[in-house]
Amino acid sequence: MVLGSIGSGLTSCNFPYLPYARCSRLGNPKNAALPHNCDRFSSRIVPSLRRSSSGGGLSSKPCFQFYRTRFLLQRTSFSGRESSDGSSEDDELAAMDQIGGDGEEDWTTSVLLFLLWGALMFYVTQLAPDQTPSTDIYFLQKLLNLKGDDGFQMNQVLVALWYIMGLYPFVYSMLLLPSARSSRSKVPVWPFLMVSFFAGAYGLIPYFVLWKPPPPPVMKEELQRWPLNFLESKITAAVVAASGIGLIAYAGLASGEDWTEFFQYFRQSKFIHATCLDFSLLSAFSAFWVFNDMTVRKWYEKGSWLLPLALIPFAGPAIYLLLRPEIPVASSQASSSLKAEKD
């Protein structure tokens, strides 16, 4: 629970400031002080920004306020409906995503996440228990099926953990693609996801440091091509969820001797110690990315009951992936507008 609160809290702060004064550039002929299409959520977020601003500045507020504001902007995207002055919301999105893009960014979260990653790497490489290096190599060879049947029975809990760690990168791939891509940086997410199949959370946290939302619009053609057609498939989600929950049940049915032996391995083996820490980190951060994906898909009102469930290691995010709706698809006009503004 402590890791969960730290992981979600740090990541939720990784948003740029949103200067309220700059919203006026979108234009609103009826009220120049209030940006067009911002009045629908002004009663929830914008008034608190207006009260704290004098001359366009912002006072120090909890980072979650800006996080909530950014997602409220995202939740109006890609609807394709016509607004009151005849312009589509796709065009308004192209302008909205630029709000605060040139302003000062808060790097506090990125720095904290980087320090966390550095501390973890130092602990794993220098401070973690390392009393059985030869046994670690033997276990790794057995788990990779590089050793034949020599009569040794592998610990049931360790086997389940090993295969769950092989499934977790699929869960993160489905959570981060496409809803956690960065539109405000040129850092792609897929290299970090590939590294996570070998390094787990130790390979993903650097992307969390560099992540700059909101995500770019998703085109219909993208969903029909690899890898999104695979990652968005309910069949993929069902296979991953069933496999993971089966492995959790397999570990849960292990005998008390197996669990005692596993805890002894945890205290002595660097390989098993680092793997358990990796599992805890992936479980801690997953709740935030479930919330991010849920919000991008405009499913927060209906699916918020799944957020507490997402705190359950592996099973919670896997069940969410099975139940989540399709991601909204942007029109070609909106995508062209965003590309033109970037160019």
Summary of the structure (lengths in Angstrom):
residues: 343
radius of gyration: 22.7
end to end distance: 43.7
largest distance: 80.4
contacts: 1029
relative contact order: 0.14
helix: 62%
strand: 1%
